Amino acid sequence: MLKKFLKNYVLGRLGVYSVLLFLFGMFLYALSVVYFLQNGISPLMVSIPIGLMLTSGVLFLIDIVVLRNLLVGREEIRVESISGKRVAVGMTAYNDEECIGNAVTDFMSSPIVKSVTVIDNNSSDRTSEKSIAAGAAVVIEKKQGYGYACMRALEEASKVGDIIVLVEGDETFSARDLKKLLPYLENCDMVVGTRTTRELNSPDSQMDWVMVLGNIVVAKLLQIRFWGIRFTDMGCTYRVMRKEAYEKIKDKLAVGKMHFLPHMLIQALKAGLKIIEVPITLRKRAGKSKGVGNKKLTAIVVGIRMISLILFS
């Protein structure tokens, strides 16, 4: 009973909370320094933030050294062939008539891909017509929201393929990257892309230094929560997964807004799925961004929601 409680409610969370405690201690220490420069300072004012930082270090070591060694065992390398598996693409779209045709054609022309289904999230333009003309099936998702579109894309792709591919229909992602994502699926349940590799990013893509830094910070919090994984990007839609892995988490997917992607990763990790992150190419978005894009305030709000998921879900 105690072991189950520690694994479900303490392991990982203790590490994340210790990091936040350390940052809070640093903040108090900085305030103490400012106060000292202005008015002088008592030893007690310095000892409190230092004590918080030392405590956070102890808690962090307890989490990653003691609890993980006791509760998490090492696993053998998994090798499970994906040869002969059908690959189905679920592509989200919202008012993407300028680019959806090219995005569909790119993936439809790949010999790896069996089908492409576009999830039209109540577009007011000709997104559906352009998708059908390019050879895709189209499904209308009436619940408005990026997360709802992603969940519907996963569900529709699972009806057709043994391997599910999730992408956006804005031409930022390339079908060529499937050749490097899919081989890793032989060793895990899900492969997610990362857009934080500068050499693979178009200079005019939306991943400026603020977006890269923000994604890395949030990703590292998730990495601490589920120690042993490696993440650098929480907001990359491009991911592939086995159908049987999706079946394990589909009933737990519930976030309909922009912070769906970390929610999906958290549910997958809580279900014991193995995830590998791989760098992908990122091209300039065609058309106007409807998501976070270059909206810094929106990005901050989404980032806060992502962090709250990591802390409390």
KOLPASE-617893 format. One line per 10 residues: number of its first residue (from 1); their letters; for each residue x, y, z of N, C-alpha, C, CB. Coordinates in steps of 0.001 Angstrom, whole numbers. Glycine has a CB too. Example, Ala and Ser with C-alpha at 12.3 -4.5 7.8 and 13.67 -1.06 7.14 Angstrom:
BEGIN
1> AS> 13190:-5690:7800:12300:-4500:7800:13200:-3300:7800:11308:-4473:9046; 12850:-2250:7080:13670:-1060:7140:12900:30:7870:14084:-598:5725
***
This chain:
BEGIN
1> MLKKFLKNYV> 827:-1203:0:0:0:0:868:1263:0:-939:0:1217; 1893:1284:879:2776:2445:952:3550:2616:-348:3746:2311:2132; 4027:1502:-901:4792:1561:-2146:3940:2115:-3281:5324:172:-2516; 2689:1685:-3350:1778:2165:-4388:1510:3658:-4222:456:1381:-4350; 1328:4098:-2975:1084:5514:-2702:2285:6357:-3122:777:5732:-1209; 3481:5903:-2746:4690:6647:-3096:4871:6739:-4606:5915:5993:-2465; 4591:5648:-5304:4789:5622:-6753:3766:6485:-7475:4713:4193:-7268; 2526:6486:-6995:1456:7203:-7693:1370:8679:-7334:146:6553:-7398; 1759:9039:-6104:1503:10403:-5648:2741:11175:-5191:529:10362:-4538; 3854:10505:-4952:5046:11189:-4450:6163:11189:-5485:5531:10532:-3162
11> LGRLGVYSVL> 6427:10048:-6069:7510:9913:-7043:7324:10892:-8200:7579:8470:-7575; 8345:11647:-8504:8266:12613:-9595:7778:13964:-9131:7364:12100:-10678; 6636:13987:-8481:6115:15257:-7971:7085:15874:-6966:4734:15051:-7319; 7686:15035:-6133:8630:15534:-5136:9788:16252:-5815:9155:14384:-4261; 10277:15689:-6914:11369:16317:-7647:10971:17655:-8238:11849:15404:-8741; 9783:17709:-8845:9308:18962:-9447:9094:20024:-8379:8001:18728:-10229; 8459:19643:-7278:8207:20609:-6208:9518:21099:-5586:7312:19984:-5126; 10512:20233:-5525:11799:20645:-4958:12473:21692:-5843:12724:19427:-4781; 12319:21554:-7152:12869:22556:-8072:12177:23898:-7869:12718:22094:-9539; 10850:23875:-7743:10110:25114:-7502:10484:25728:-6154:8601:24853:-7560
21> LFLFGMFLYA> 10714:24884:-5155:11138:25377:-3845:12509:26040:-3939:11170:24227:-2821; 13393:25457:-4732:14723:26035:-4931:14616:27410:-5591:15600:25096:-5790; 13777:27516:-6616:13596:28797:-7298:13000:29843:-6361:12700:28623:-8527; 12069:29413:-5508:11489:30331:-4528:12550:30795:-3537:10319:29662:-3782; 13417:29868:-3117:14503:30223:-2217:15457:31228:-2848:15262:28981:-1804; 15754:31040:-4136:16621:31988:-4839:15969:33368:-4919:16945:31473:-6254; 14665:33366:-5144:13935:34639:-5206:14021:35375:-3868:12454:34399:-5587; 13801:34651:-2765:13900:35269:-1440:15319:35744:-1154:13453:34284:-357; 16296:34974:-1609:17697:35367:-1399:18002:36668:-2138:18657:34247:-1873; 17479:36774:-3369:17687:38002:-4139:17050:39198:-3435:17108:37853:-5558
31> LSVVYFLQNG> 15851:38994:-2886:15205:40067:-2130:16028:40451:-906:13795:39646:-1703; 16621:39446:-253:17445:39707:933:18664:40544:572:17887:38387:1585; 19261:40241:-575:20431:41006:-1022:20053:42459:-1288:21041:40375:-2291; 18922:42649:-1954:18460:44011:-2238:18200:44761:-934:17178:43985:-3108; 17566:44095:19:17282:44725:1310:18574:45080:2040:16420:43799:2183; 19563:44184:1945:20849:44428:2600:21528:45666:2016:21768:43200:2456; 21495:45778:705:22143:46920:65:21487:48237:464:22110:46763:-1448; 20220:48179:796:19500:49408:1141:19481:49697:2640:18086:49325:635; 19304:48638:3452:19043:48870:4878:19907:48051:5832:17619:48581:5165; 20753:47187:5330:21414:46227:6201:20529:45005:6358:21735:46853:7577
41> ISPLMVSIPI> 21076:43929:6880:20318:42674:6907:20666:41866:8147:20593:41845:5641; 19717:41108:8626:19963:40248:9777:20335:38849:9299:18725:40197:10702; 21098:38079:10083:21451:36707:9696:20237:35840:9422:22284:36066:10772; 19128:36117:10126:17927:35306:9945:17376:35437:8532:16862:35707:10959; 17428:36643:7974:16885:36863:6639:17668:36090:5582:16890:38348:6307; 18957:35889:5799:19760:35112:4856:19538:33623:5070:21251:35453:5003; 19394:33215:6300:19291:31788:6603:18016:31158:6063:19361:31576:8091; 16932:31917:5993:15668:31351:5509:15766:30909:4052:14541:32369:5664; 16169:31790:3110:16271:31327:1722:17331:30254:1525:16570:32488:818; 18451:30351:2245:19480:29318:2131:18939:27983:2628:20745:29714:2925
51> GLMLTSGVLF> 18184:28025:3725:17573:26800:4241:16604:26182:3249:16856:27083:5541; 15821:27026:2574:14885:26522:1569:15625:25851:417:14007:27660:1039; 16720:26465:-22:17474:25897:-1140:18141:24580:-751:18530:26892:-1628; 18676:24516:458:19286:23263:919:18234:22166:1067:20015:23479:2258; 17075:22531:1593:15986:21558:1731:15543:21032:376:14796:22185:2459; 15462:21935:-601:15052:21514:-1942:16050:20523:-2530:14911:22731:-2867; 17339:20747:-2264:18355:19819:-2763:18218:18437:-2151:19739:20361:-2484; 17935:18390:-859:17742:17106:-178:16522:16376:-737:17584:17318:1342; 15428:17102:-911:14204:16492:-1445:14417:15976:-2866:13048:17505:-1425; 15162:16736:-3660:15431:16324:-5038:16231:15025:-5067:16188:17429:-5792
61> LIDIVVLRNL> 17247:14934:-4220:18058:13713:-4159:17240:12527:-3659:19274:13926:-3253; 16362:12765:-2701:15488:11685:-2219:14638:11150:-3363:14582:12181:-1065; 14140:12069:-4201:13270:11657:-5305:14034:10875:-6365:12612:12875:-5940; 15137:11436:-6874:15791:10815:-8029:16745:9684:-7658:16541:11858:-8799; 17198:9655:-6403:18151:8607:-6009:17471:7509:-5197:19305:9212:-5199; 16796:7894:-4127:16229:6904:-3209:14943:6298:-3764:15959:7541:-1846; 13931:7149:-3997:12622:6631:-4406:12670:5923:-5753:11615:7758:-4464; 13412:6476:-6689:13436:5858:-8024:14150:4518:-8010:14110:6787:-9029; 15187:4399:-7211:15864:3101:-7098:14985:2064:-6421:17166:3249:-6325; 14141:2519:-5493:13263:1593:-4783:12024:1215:-5586:12845:2195:-3469
71> LVGREEIRVE> 11496:2174:-6362:10186:1986:-6983:10219:1735:-8484:9350:3174:-6719; 11301:2117:-9143:11366:1988:-10603:12539:1097:-10990:11499:3379:-11278; 12240:-19:-11599:13290:-930:-12027:13752:-640:-13446:12810:-2357:-11927; 14905:-1117:-13793:15432:-966:-15149:14797:-2013:-16056:16981:-1095:-15163; 14554:-1629:-17298:13885:-2518:-18236:14807:-2876:-19394:12603:-1874:-18759; 14545:-4037:-19978:15310:-4469:-21136:14945:-3616:-22352:15060:-5964:-21425; 15893:-3521:-23290:15629:-2789:-24527:14542:-3513:-25310:16921:-2645:-25380; 13561:-2759:-25736:12441:-3335:-26477:12725:-3297:-27975:11133:-2583:-26159; 12476:-4415:-28646:12593:-4481:-30102:11359:-5193:-30639:13909:-5218:-30543; 10507:-4451:-31334:9276:-5002:-31886:9068:-4423:-33282:8054:-4694:-30964
81> SISGKRVAVG> 9197:-5238:-34285:9158:-4794:-35675:7832:-4114:-36020:9391:-5975:-36605; 7924:-3099:-36875:6724:-2440:-37393:6553:-2737:-38882:6795:-914:-37156; 7302:-3695:-39365:7221:-4064:-40780:5806:-4519:-41136:8238:-5177:-41108; 5289:-3999:-42226:3954:-4376:-42683:2823:-3638:-42005:3759:-5817:-42486; 3135:-2768:-41070:2095:-2005:-40371:1555:-882:-41267:2651:-1417:-39049; 266:-652:-41194:-368:417:-41964:-219:1751:-41230:-1864:98:-42215; 237:2763:-41959:466:4087:-41382:-647:5032:-41819:1853:4644:-41803; -1369:5585:-40848:-2475:6503:-41131:-2198:7856:-40485:-3822:5922:-40620; -2420:8910:-41240:-2145:10270:-40776:-3441:10965:-40383:-1411:11080:-41863; -3446:11554:-39184:-4529:12433:-38756:-4002:13857:-38761:-5072:12033:-37342
91> MTAYNDEECI> -4614:14728:-39553:-4091:16084:-39769:-5113:17117:-39303:-3739:16310:-41267; -4740:17943:-38335:-5649:18977:-37843:-5620:20198:-38756:-5281:19380:-36406; -6759:20875:-38872:-6829:22058:-39733:-7924:23003:-39261:-7075:21650:-41194; -7635:24296:-39407:-8635:25320:-39099:-8361:26538:-39979:-8608:25707:-37574; -9238:26786:-40932:-9064:27885:-41890:-7692:27835:-42561:-9248:29235:-41187; -7376:26679:-43111:-6073:26450:-43734:-6175:26232:-45244:-5400:25253:-43091; -7105:26896:-45901:-7287:26662:-47327:-6043:27008:-48147:-8463:27462:-47826; -5201:27916:-47635:-4000:28313:-48364:-2952:27207:-48417:-3403:29544:-47732; -2973:26317:-47441:-1870:25366:-47321:-2285:23909:-47191:-1050:25725:-46156; -3546:23632:-46897:-3942:22258:-46597:-3737:21325:-47783:-5391:22221:-46166
101> GNAVTDFMSS> -3943:21825:-48995:-3762:20981:-50171:-2335:20481:-50294:-4148:21736:-51421; -1364:21379:-50125:42:20986:-50207:431:20056:-49062:937:22224:-50200; -115:20325:-47870:194:19472:-46720:-313:18052:-46942:-419:20054:-45440; -1535:17931:-47447:-2100:16605:-47725:-1298:15902:-48811:-3580:16720:-48148; -983:16619:-49885:-222:16030:-50993:1136:15525:-50532:-39:17050:-52113; 1782:16289:-49658:3094:15891:-49142:3030:14525:-48472:3619:16936:-48153; 2042:14321:-47602:1941:13044:-46889:1325:11946:-47753:1117:13220:-45623; 384:12290:-48623:-215:11292:-49503:800:10727:-50492:-1390:11896:-50255; 1781:11543:-50869:2784:11099:-51836:3852:10209:-51220:3437:12289:-52475; 3863:10114:-49893:4833:9245:-49228:4424:7785:-49387:4960:9610:-47732
111> PIVKSVTVID> 5328:6920:-49843:4988:5499:-49987:4721:4809:-48653:6103:4778:-50706; 5094:5463:-47561:4890:4895:-46230:3439:5030:-45787:5811:5572:-45216; 2777:6094:-46233:1456:6471:-45725:336:5773:-46485:1272:7981:-45810; -598:5193:-45733:-1759:4536:-46335:-2903:5519:-46563:-2232:3384:-45450; -3125:6421:-45616:-4244:7354:-45744:-3978:8625:-44957:-5547:6703:-45269; -4682:9689:-45352:-4640:10965:-44635:-6074:11394:-44353:-3871:12064:-45458; -6363:11678:-43095:-7676:12193:-42708:-7501:13584:-42125:-8378:11249:-41686; -8155:14556:-42725:-8090:15936:-42243:-9247:16182:-41274:-8138:16948:-43432; -8911:16705:-40116:-9926:17075:-39127:-10158:18576:-39236:-9490:16672:-37670; -11265:18937:-39842:-11624:20341:-40026:-12360:20819:-38775:-12504:20540:-41308
121> NNSSDRTSEK> -11711:21731:-38049:-12270:22210:-36785:-13147:23449:-37005:-11139:22530:-35789; -14222:23250:-37805:-15204:24309:-38074:-14626:25484:-38857:-15777:24813:-36774; -13876:25176:-39896:-13313:26234:-40737:-14418:26993:-41458:-12324:25646:-41756; -14180:28288:-41660:-15140:29119:-42392:-14718:29327:-43842:-15301:30470:-41702; -13592:28751:-44236:-13122:28876:-45610:-13269:27541:-46341:-11653:29352:-45642; -12465:27306:-47369:-12593:26117:-48201:-11589:25029:-47808:-12409:26487:-49664; -11279:24934:-46530:-10331:23919:-46059:-10780:22512:-46433:-10156:24020:-44546; -12020:22187:-46189:-12521:20837:-46484:-12453:20530:-47972:-13959:20682:-45990; -12889:21476:-48806:-12874:21251:-50248:-11462:21028:-50774:-13510:22426:-50964; -10514:21838:-50282:-9120:21696:-50718:-8536:20366:-50239:-8267:22871:-50194
131> SIAAGAAVVI> -8930:19920:-49073:-8440:18644:-48538:-8925:17480:-49389:-8894:18458:-47081; -10204:17483:-49721:-10783:16411:-50536:-10151:16395:-51922:-12312:16579:-50649; -9931:17577:-52490:-9323:17670:-53815:-7912:17091:-53831:-9292:19121:-54277; -7226:17179:-52696:-5861:16655:-52606:-5827:15164:-52298:-5089:17405:-51545; -6993:14576:-52018:-7057:13132:-51810:-7273:12678:-50387:-5834:12530:-52296; -7550:13601:-49484:-7744:13232:-48077:-9212:12982:-47769:-7198:14327:-47156; -9450:12176:-46753:-10788:12085:-46176:-10943:13262:-45220:-11018:10705:-45438; -12161:13737:-45045:-12397:14897:-44183:-13453:14567:-43138:-12833:16121:-45019; -13146:14931:-41891:-14090:14779:-40783:-14214:16134:-40095:-13623:13662:-39769; -15426:16555:-39838:-15656:17825:-39145:-15718:17574:-37644:-16966:18506:-39642
141> EKKQGYGYAC> -14852:18256:-36893:-14903:18200:-35438:-15621:19454:-34943:-13464:18084:-34817; -16826:19280:-34411:-17655:20418:-34039:-17234:21070:-32730:-19080:19990:-33942; -16575:20324:-31840:-16079:20928:-30605:-14877:21803:-30951:-15695:19832:-29546; -14995:23097:-30678:-13941:24019:-31071:-12768:23954:-30104:-14481:25441:-31146; -11581:23779:-30650:-10394:23734:-29812:-9340:22824:-30394:-10750:23283:-28418; -8087:23241:-30236:-6973:22473:-30791:-6926:21055:-30238:-5660:23178:-30507; -7132:20917:-28938:-7097:19594:-28317:-8178:18675:-28841:-7229:19721:-26831; -9375:19226:-29045:-10464:18411:-29594:-10129:17929:-30999:-11777:19209:-29612; -9510:18802:-31790:-9119:18414:-33143:-8064:17311:-33107:-8589:19630:-33918; -7109:17424:-32185:-6066:16394:-32066:-6655:15056:-31639:-4991:16833:-31062
151> MRALEEASKV> -7548:15086:-30660:-8166:13843:-30196:-8959:13174:-31309:-9076:14114:-28996; -9657:13973:-32101:-10427:13406:-33213:-9491:12859:-34287:-11371:14470:-33820; -8370:13544:-34516:-7390:13074:-35497:-6816:11721:-35096:-6260:14097:-35656; -6498:11570:-33827:-5980:10294:-33329:-7017:9189:-33486:-5564:10421:-31858; -8255:9506:-33146:-9323:8510:-33217:-9584:8072:-34658:-10606:9067:-32600; -9664:9022:-35577:-9949:8678:-36972:-8796:7904:-37596:-10231:9943:-37786; -7565:8286:-37288:-6411:7572:-37830:-6333:6150:-37285:-5121:8326:-37507; -6760:5963:-36035:-6714:4623:-35433:-7698:3665:-36092:-7007:4706:-33941; -8715:4201:-36766:-9687:3349:-37456:-9115:2762:-38742:-10950:4141:-37768; -8050:3372:-39240:-7496:2981:-40537:-6141:2302:-40409:-7371:4192:-41431
161> GDIIVLVEGD> -5300:2821:-39509:-3920:2363:-39453:-3544:1628:-38187:-3025:3507:-39614; -2433:908:-38274:-1823:268:-37110:-863:1230:-36422:-1087:-1023:-37522; -389:2209:-37202:482:3261:-36685:-188:4600:-36965:1914:3195:-37329; -316:5412:-35932:-1014:6691:-36023:6:7821:-36113:-1955:6898:-34807; -209:8720:-37055:640:9904:-37204:-220:11142:-36961:1313:9954:-38625; 229:12007:-36066:-493:13249:-35773:325:14432:-36271:-783:13385:-34248; -265:15249:-37137:413:16441:-37660:-604:17569:-37808:1106:16139:-39029; -92:18761:-38109:-939:19901:-38431:-922:20131:-39937:-473:21171:-37675; -1958:20771:-40446:-2079:20976:-41878:-1572:22307:-42371:-3473:20830:-42270; -541:22856:-41718:-51:24189:-42079:1283:24162:-42815:85:25032:-40842
171> ETFSARDLKK> 1712:22978:-43255:2955:22783:-44020:4229:22957:-43194:2989:23744:-45172; 4119:23078:-41879:5340:23202:-41079:6075:21870:-40962:5006:23734:-39688; 5354:20766:-41074:5948:19438:-40925:6111:18759:-42279:5091:18569:-40000; 7128:17909:-42362:7447:17232:-43615:7231:15730:-43499:8888:17524:-44025; 6650:15148:-44544:6453:13698:-44576:7784:12960:-44612:5604:13302:-45784; 8828:13621:-45084:10144:12972:-45141:10646:12570:-43763:11154:13894:-45801; 10219:13298:-42739:10678:12979:-41385:10128:11657:-40872:10289:14083:-40438; 9107:11125:-41522:8599:9809:-41118:9681:8745:-41232:7387:9416:-41970; 10596:8926:-42174:11658:7940:-42379:12605:7857:-41184:12447:8278:-43634; 12675:8926:-40389:13528:8855:-39198:12729:8674:-37913:14373:10107:-39092
181> LLPYLENCDM> 11447:9032:-37935:10621:8828:-36745:10202:7372:-36583:9388:9712:-36808; 9760:6754:-37666:9199:5403:-37585:10188:4341:-37110:8669:5007:-38921; 11458:4361:-37527:12372:3317:-37032:12480:3256:-35512:13739:3536:-37606; 12367:4407:-34838:12451:4408:-33376:11232:3754:-32734:12601:5833:-32862; 10150:3650:-33493:8934:3049:-32949:9115:1557:-32684:7765:3268:-33903; 10156:963:-33251:10448:-440:-32954:10904:-619:-31512:11516:-974:-33908; 11355:477:-30884:11870:406:-29517:10969:1068:-28483:13221:1037:-29461; 9813:1565:-28908:8952:2277:-27960:7506:2267:-28433:9435:3722:-27770; 6664:2989:-27704:5240:3081:-28040:4891:4353:-28797:4411:3004:-26785; 5664:5405:-28559:5386:6696:-29193:6690:7425:-29479:4468:7563:-28298
191> VVGTRTTREL> 6751:8067:-30634:7890:8913:-30983:7362:10325:-31191:8637:8386:-32266; 7950:11285:-30500:7512:12680:-30623:8636:13511:-31224:7084:13257:-29243; 8264:14511:-31993:9254:15386:-32596:9666:16502:-31656:8723:15967:-33880; 10845:17043:-31898:11275:18244:-31191:11724:19272:-32216:12416:17929:-30180; 11280:20515:-32010:11583:21600:-32939:12692:22499:-32411:10336:22424:-33209; 13441:22026:-31432:14425:22867:-30761:15830:22732:-31329:14450:22542:-29307; 15997:21957:-32402:17307:21821:-33042:17447:22910:-34102:17485:20397:-33675; 18291:23878:-33860:18386:25056:-34726:18744:24702:-36164:19413:26019:-34174; 19612:23710:-36329:20056:23338:-37670:18930:22786:-38537:21161:22321:-37577; 17823:22379:-37923:16702:21807:-38665:15520:22767:-38776:16252:20524:-38005
201> NSPDSQMDWV> 15679:23974:-38265:14591:24954:-38294:14800:25974:-39400:14475:25664:-36947; 13763:26214:-40160:13811:27283:-41151:13983:28620:-40430:12525:27287:-42035; 14825:29528:-40964:15056:30814:-40290:13781:31620:-40065:16025:31639:-41093; 12780:31403:-40904:11538:32162:-40770:10417:31352:-40124:11089:32651:-42125; 10783:30272:-39420:9776:29490:-38700:9364:30233:-37434:10315:28075:-38352; 8334:29741:-36765:7807:30415:-35579:8610:30124:-34316:6377:30012:-35362; 9584:29242:-34394:10342:28869:-33196:11478:29852:-32950:10898:27442:-33330; 11131:31038:-32414:12157:31986:-32028:12741:31571:-30682:11587:33421:-31965; 13685:32359:-30166:14394:31956:-28952:13451:31884:-27745:15539:32930:-28663; 12415:32717:-27736:11459:32687:-26619:10694:31368:-26612:10473:33876:-26710
211> MVLGNIVVAK> 10220:30947:-27792:9476:29696:-27903:10358:28503:-27563:8902:29541:-29310; 11603:28533:-28059:12527:27427:-27781:12805:27328:-26289:13847:27610:-28556; 13145:28465:-25666:13465:28468:-24237:12269:28035:-23406:13932:29855:-23796; 11088:28565:-23724:9890:28201:-22972:9580:26723:-23056:8712:28988:-23466; 9696:26161:-24256:9430:24735:-24430:10440:23877:-23682:9440:24375:-25906; 11702:24297:-23697:12734:23526:-22999:12488:23535:-21491:14136:24091:-23314; 12140:24698:-20932:11895:24801:-19487:10751:23889:-19064:11580:26257:-19094; 9631:23966:-19789:8478:23128:-19449:8816:21655:-19643:7254:23511:-20304; 9551:21354:-20721:9924:19964:-20998:10799:19390:-19889:10653:19867:-22339; 11694:20197:-19348:12579:19703:-18293:11813:19450:-16995:13716:20699:-18045
221> LLQIRFWGIR> 10760:20230:-16749:9919:19939:-15588:9240:18584:-15746:8865:21043:-15391; 8756:18315:-16958:8145:17005:-17212:9186:15897:-17097:7486:16973:-18608; 10395:16192:-17522:11482:15216:-17436:11806:14885:-15987:12731:15741:-18146; 11748:15883:-15121:11972:15637:-13695:10826:14821:-13116:12125:16967:-12928; 9612:15143:-13535:8433:14419:-13039:8520:12933:-13381:7142:15021:-13628; 8971:12637:-14601:9102:11247:-15041:10568:10983:-15372:8182:10950:-16279; 11380:10918:-14354:12834:10832:-14504:13238:9622:-15347:13505:10759:-13127; 14189:9856:-16267:14657:8777:-17131:14323:9010:-18585:14070:7472:-16688; 13348:9888:-18842:13013:10264:-20207:13813:11503:-20593:11489:10519:-20357; 13786:11862:-21868:14480:13046:-22345:13542:13851:-23231:15768:12664:-23110
231> FTDMGCTYRV> 13191:15047:-22794:12310:15920:-23564:12908:17318:-23676:10915:15986:-22919; 12697:17951:-24828:13109:19342:-25021:11995:20195:-25615:14329:19402:-25918; 10864:19588:-25960:9796:20327:-26642:8434:19780:-26223:9964:20241:-28182; 7615:20641:-25636:6284:20232:-25195:5196:20562:-26201:5961:20881:-23884; 5514:21399:-27200:4472:21886:-28083:4529:21377:-29503:4514:23330:-28109; 5254:20292:-29735:5373:19762:-31095:4242:18770:-31370:6754:19082:-31301; 3430:19070:-32373:2305:18199:-32711:2762:16909:-33380:1334:18930:-33618; 3834:16976:-34133:4290:15833:-34931:4682:14670:-34015:5488:16238:-35832; 3920:13607:-34065:4213:12424:-33266:3598:11192:-33916:3691:12594:-31827; 4233:10060:-33705:3725:8786:-34223:3606:7821:-33054:4660:8203:-35346
241> MRKEAYEKIK> 2593:6960:-33107:2418:6000:-32024:1721:4746:-32518:1628:6623:-30879; 1931:3681:-31797:1274:2416:-32111:-206:2504:-31743:1956:1239:-31364; -1035:1851:-32528:-2474:1869:-32266:-2781:1289:-30895:-3229:1090:-33348; -2121:193:-30529:-2400:-425:-29240:-1999:486:-28078:-1672:-1758:-29132; -993:1342:-28304:-611:2314:-27279:-1685:3390:-27138:749:2957:-27622; -2194:3838:-28266:-3280:4831:-28239:-4505:4291:-27517:-3661:5250:-29664; -4821:3024:-27742:-5996:2422:-27100:-5883:2460:-25579:-6176:976:-27572; -4662:2458:-25063:-4464:2464:-23613:-4754:3825:-22979:-3047:2049:-23290; -4669:4886:-23770:-4810:6221:-23184:-5981:7027:-23735:-3553:6990:-23398; -6653:6544:-24762:-7653:7383:-25436:-8780:7827:-24503:-8241:6634:-26615
251> DKLAVGKMHF> -9171:6984:-23562:-10259:7349:-22652:-9817:8357:-21593:-10808:6105:-21974; -8510:8589:-21483:-7987:9524:-20493:-7661:10886:-21095:-6752:8947:-19843; -7756:11000:-22412:-7469:12270:-23073:-8687:13179:-22963:-7079:12049:-24560; -8498:14349:-22342:-9668:15180:-22039:-9446:16676:-22216:-10103:14926:-20643; -8237:17112:-22508:-7961:18545:-22626:-8240:19009:-24053:-6495:18859:-22230; -9176:19936:-24206:-9592:20349:-25535:-8913:21590:-26073:-11026:20569:-25534; -8057:22216:-25285:-7459:23485:-25708:-5987:23313:-26102:-7581:24525:-24586; -5241:24437:-26098:-3891:24447:-26655:-2884:23638:-25845:-3411:25854:-26767; -3169:23350:-24585:-2219:22595:-23768:-2486:21089:-23823:-2278:23077:-22323; -3112:20637:-24894:-3392:19211:-25056:-2120:18372:-25161:-4247:18991:-26285
261> LPHMLIQALK> -1101:18866:-25847:74:18043:-26154:804:17536:-24907:1034:18833:-27005; 1136:18389:-23912:1735:17836:-22699:778:16931:-21936:2199:18953:-21799; -510:17241:-21993:-1517:16372:-21365:-1433:14964:-21952:-2946:16952:-21561; -1306:14876:-23255:-1198:13572:-23914:59:12828:-23462:-1187:13744:-25441; 1174:13551:-23361:2420:12923:-22913:2310:12435:-21473:3587:13905:-23043; 1711:13245:-20618:1560:12859:-19213:717:11599:-19086:928:14000:-18405; -396:11545:-19817:-1251:10359:-19756:-524:9132:-20282:-2539:10586:-20550; 274:9318:-21320:1039:8195:-21871:2077:7697:-20874:1724:8606:-23181; 2777:8613:-20225:3800:8224:-19261:3181:7592:-18019:4641:9434:-18867; 2048:8107:-17571:1362:7514:-16420:867:6107:-16737:187:8395:-15987
271> AGLKIIEVPI> 583:5858:-18017:137:4527:-18441:1306:3581:-18685:-705:4635:-19702; 2532:4076:-18491:3704:3229:-18652:4204:3102:-20078:3408:1890:-18133; 3740:3963:-20980:4195:3900:-22368:5621:4432:-22485:3249:4701:-23286; 6364:3874:-23417:7736:4300:-23666:7745:5329:-24789:8640:3089:-24022; 8418:6461:-24552:8414:7566:-25501:9845:7982:-25818:7614:8761:-24945; 10111:8213:-27094:11411:8695:-27549:11199:9994:-28322:12137:7625:-28433; 12056:10984:-28071:11978:12264:-28772:13056:12331:-29846:12125:13444:-27782; 12677:12805:-31036:13581:12849:-32187:13494:14230:-32844:13232:11724:-33215; 14630:14854:-33190:14592:16148:-33878:13926:16044:-35247:16004:16704:-34033; 13106:17032:-35572:12451:17082:-36879:12751:18419:-37549:10918:16872:-36739
281> TLRKRAGKSK> 12514:18471:-38852:12642:19737:-39567:11376:20563:-39348:12893:19498:-41085; 11549:21868:-39299:10409:22771:-39111:10468:23854:-40175:10407:23399:-37680; 9423:23914:-40986:9372:24892:-42066:8504:26090:-41673:8836:24242:-43352; 8590:27142:-42467:7756:28319:-42229:6293:27943:-42391:8133:29473:-43192; 5478:28447:-41494:4049:28178:-41578:3453:28895:-42775:3336:28607:-40288; 2632:28187:-43529:1914:28812:-44636:602:29382:-44109:1655:27793:-45789; 305:30623:-44469:-923:31234:-43985:-749:31844:-42603:-2033:30213:-43958; -1856:32279:-42029:-1858:32949:-40732:-1968:31947:-39596:-3000:33952:-40654; -1155:32156:-38556:-1190:31258:-37401:-2471:31454:-36602:34:31488:-36503; -3108:30323:-36251:-4307:30363:-35398:-4014:29861:-33988:-5428:29526:-36021
291> GVGNKKLTAI> -2773:29408:-33773:-2411:28889:-32464:-1611:29908:-31676:-1621:27598:-32605; -598:29420:-30964:239:30318:-30169:1036:31239:-31075:1185:29519:-29261; 1707:30624:-32075:2454:31405:-33050:3382:32410:-32413:1516:32110:-33965; 3271:33661:-32851:4105:34728:-32325:3390:35560:-31258:4558:35623:-33452; 2268:35063:-30734:1519:35772:-29706:2134:35449:-28349:7:35387:-29743; 2994:36318:-27871:3774:36027:-26670:2892:35872:-25438:4795:37125:-26433; 1866:36722:-25294:994:36623:-24124:249:35294:-24126:-4:37795:-24091; -267:34901:-25291:-951:33608:-25401:-2:32473:-25070:-1531:33416:-26810; 1240:32588:-25552:2241:31554:-25285:2502:31419:-23789:3549:31870:-26022; 2547:32550:-23077:2779:32517:-21629:1621:31827:-20916:2969:33945:-21075
301> VVGIRMISLI> 391:32159:-21314:-790:31543:-20696:-791:30039:-20927:-2085:32165:-21255; -505:29628:-22164:-455:28196:-22479:656:27521:-21687:-241:27974:-23995; 1807:28208:-21561:2916:27649:-20793:2552:27427:-19336:4117:28556:-20883; 1828:28378:-18745:1389:28233:-17351:442:27046:-17207:700:29525:-16861; -451:26878:-18167:-1367:25739:-18125:-606:24422:-18260:-2420:25857:-19236; 422:24420:-19098:1243:23215:-19241:1925:22863:-17925:2296:23409:-20344; 2479:23873:-17262:3162:23637:-15989:2175:23126:-14938:3848:24931:-15496; 967:23682:-14921:-31:23228:-13946:-394:21763:-14175:-1295:24102:-14024; -424:21340:-15437:-680:19929:-15728:415:19048:-15142:-786:19701:-17243; 1660:19483:-15318:2788:18697:-14817:2763:18620:-13294:4118:19301:-15294
311> LFS> 2371:19708:-12652:2374:19753:-11190:1230:18969:-10562:2309:21179:-10728; 64:19023:-11162:-1126:18547:-10464:-1841:17366:-11106:-2074:19651:-10341; -1508:16990:-12329:-2239:15880:-12956:-1602:14538:-12628:-2297:16068:-14472
***
